């Protein structure tokens, strides 16, 4: 399938970094039709949405609102469009983020985004194993206890633990991946920096988008 006929995946550009590395990760995973865009119209026409990000919750929420992409993301997820949040893009799914104040999140996954506990080095940087509390197509073909690369100081604490599809340990057991409904996924780690295992996960998301397109 050529890029012209492949399902379209839009990486949302809300000025929070690492967009090109995520796009290149999809390319290395063999997923075609992936573009970076800050256009609500272009994102609305896409078959899949990716919300990556590095930085502060407050700034990310502000940028999403100012760009007009906040409502777009909520509408597409509610409509069942495949969605993948990465790192800050996962944290923004919470009802509220508690980084330097209290800030409204997208509310797609009920819960709070809180700082990692005292007693561990923050930010958490490095490779950690991930366990699977329940099965998800996002991890198809990826062995349990595989390692992924993390860089974060905060983590999403879902009010409903049944949405957790991946968990990791760093001073506390935390949600490393979540799934809301059939097609909304998010991961706290960086698949684009997680070697072949991370690329496999991006490939899985590309397959999910293709199957639902």
C-alpha positions in Angstrom: 0.0 0.0 0.0 1.4 3.4 -1.0 1.3 6.5 1.2 -1.4 7.9 -1.2 -3.7 5.0 -0.4 -2.6 4.1 3.1 -4.8 5.1 6.1 -3.8 8.6 7.2 -2.4 9.1 10.7 -2.1 12.6 12.0 0.6 13.4 14.7 -0.8 16.5 16.5 1.5 19.4 16.5 0.8 21.5 19.6 4.3 22.8 20.1 5.4 20.3 22.7 8.4 18.6 21.0 9.6 15.3 19.7 7.1 15.2 16.8 9.6 14.3 14.1 11.1 11.5 16.1 7.7 10.0 16.5 7.0 10.3 12.8 10.4 8.7 12.0 9.5 5.9 14.5 6.4 5.1 12.5 8.4 5.2 9.3 10.9 2.7 10.6 8.0 0.5 11.8 6.8 0.4 8.1 3.7 2.5 8.8 2.9 4.8 5.9 0.6 7.8 5.6 1.9 9.5 8.8 2.0 13.3 8.8 2.6 16.0 11.4 -0.1 18.7 11.5 -1.4 21.6 13.5 -4.5 21.9 11.3 -7.8 20.8 13.0 -9.3 20.2 9.5 -6.4 17.9 8.5 -6.6 16.0 11.8 -10.3 15.7 11.5 -9.9 13.9 8.2 -7.3 11.4 9.5 -8.0 7.8 10.2 -5.8 7.8 13.3 -4.6 10.4 15.8 -1.3 10.5 17.7 -0.7 13.0 20.6 2.9 12.9 21.7 4.6 15.5 23.8 7.4 16.5 26.1 7.1 19.3 28.7 4.6 20.7 31.2 1.0 19.7 31.5 -0.2 23.4 31.9 1.6 24.5 28.7 0.4 21.5 26.8 -3.3 22.1 27.8 -3.0 25.8 26.9 -1.5 25.1 23.5 -4.1 22.5 22.7 -6.9 24.9 23.5 -5.4 27.8 21.6 -4.9 25.7 18.5 -8.4 24.5 18.4 -7.2 20.9 18.7 -8.6 20.3 22.2 -12.2 19.8 21.0 -11.0 17.9 17.9 -9.1 15.3 19.9 -12.1 14.8 22.3 -14.5 14.5 19.4 -12.4 12.0 17.4 -11.8 9.8 20.4 -15.6 9.8 21.2 -16.3 8.8 17.6 -14.0 5.8 18.0 -11.1 7.0 15.9 -7.9 5.1 16.9 -5.8 7.3 19.2 -2.4 7.0 20.6 -1.1 9.3 23.4 2.6 9.2 24.2 4.2 10.4 27.4 2.7 13.9 28.0 0.1 12.9 25.5 -1.0 10.1 28.0 -0.9 12.4 31.0 -3.3 14.9 29.3 -6.0 12.3 29.2 -6.6 12.8 32.9 -9.3 14.9 34.4 -6.8 17.1 36.1 -3.0 17.5 36.1 -1.2 18.6 39.3 2.0 20.0 38.0 2.7 23.5 39.4 -0.9 24.0 40.2 -4.2 22.2 39.1 -5.0 22.2 35.4 -7.9 20.7 33.5 -7.1 17.7 31.3 -9.0 16.2 28.4 -10.9 13.9 30.7 -10.8 10.9 28.3 -9.4 8.7 31.0 -10.8 9.7 34.4 -8.2 10.3 37.0 -5.4 12.6 38.1 -1.8 13.2 36.8 0.4 13.3 39.9 4.1 13.6 40.6 6.1 10.4 41.1 6.7 9.6 44.8 9.4 11.0 47.0 12.4 8.7 47.5 13.2 8.1 43.9 15.3 10.1 41.5 13.1 12.5 39.4 12.7 12.6 36.5 12.5 8.9 35.9 14.9 8.3 33.0 15.7 4.9 31.6 14.5 1.4 30.7 11.8 -0.4 32.7 10.0 -3.6 32.2 6.2 -3.5 31.6 3.7 -6.0 32.8 0.3 -6.5 31.2 -2.7 -6.5 33.7 -5.0 -7.3 30.8 -4.5 -8.1 27.1 -4.6 -5.4 24.5 -4.0 -5.3 20.7 -1.5 -2.6 21.3 0.9 -5.2 22.8 0.2 -8.0 20.3 3.4 -10.0 19.7 5.3 -8.1 22.5 6.4 -10.4 25.3 5.4 -9.4 28.8 8.3 -7.9 30.8 9.7 -6.4 27.7 11.5 -3.1 28.4 10.6 0.4 27.2 12.3 3.7 27.6 10.8 6.2 30.0 11.4 9.9 30.7 8.9 11.5 33.1 8.3 13.1 36.4 4.5 12.7 36.5 2.2 9.7 35.9 -1.5 9.2 35.2 -3.5 7.6 38.0 -6.7 6.4 36.5 -9.8 6.4 38.7 -10.8 3.1 37.0 -7.9 0.6 37.2 -9.5 -1.6 34.5 -8.2 0.8 31.8 -4.6 -0.1 32.7 -3.1 -2.4 30.0 0.6 -1.9 31.1 2.2 -1.3 34.5 5.7 -0.6 35.6 7.6 -0.1 38.9 9.5 3.0 40.0 9.0 3.7 43.7 5.4 2.8 43.1 3.5 0.7 40.6 2.2 3.1 38.0 0.2 2.9 34.8 2.6 2.6 31.9 -0.2 2.1 29.3 -4.0 2.5 29.2 -6.8 1.7 26.9 -10.2 3.5 26.9 -12.8 1.7 24.8 -11.7 -0.3 21.7 -9.3 2.1 20.1 -8.0 4.8 22.4 -4.5 4.0 23.7 -1.8 5.8 25.6 1.7 4.9 26.8 3.9 6.7 29.4 7.1 5.5 27.7 8.5 6.6 24.4 8.0 3.8 21.8 10.0 5.8 19.3 13.0 5.5 21.6 12.4 1.9 22.7 14.3 0.0 20.0 12.7 -2.8 18.1 10.1 -3.4 20.8 8.8 0.1 20.6 8.7 0.0 16.8 6.7 -3.2 17.0 4.1 -1.3 19.2 3.9 1.6 16.7 3.4 -1.0 14.0 0.6 -2.5 16.0 -1.1 0.9 16.2 -0.7 1.3 12.5 -2.4 -2.0 12.0 -5.3 -1.0 14.3 -5.8 2.2 12.3 -5.7 0.2 9.0 -8.2 -2.4 10.3 -10.7 0.3 11.4 -10.2 2.7 8.5 
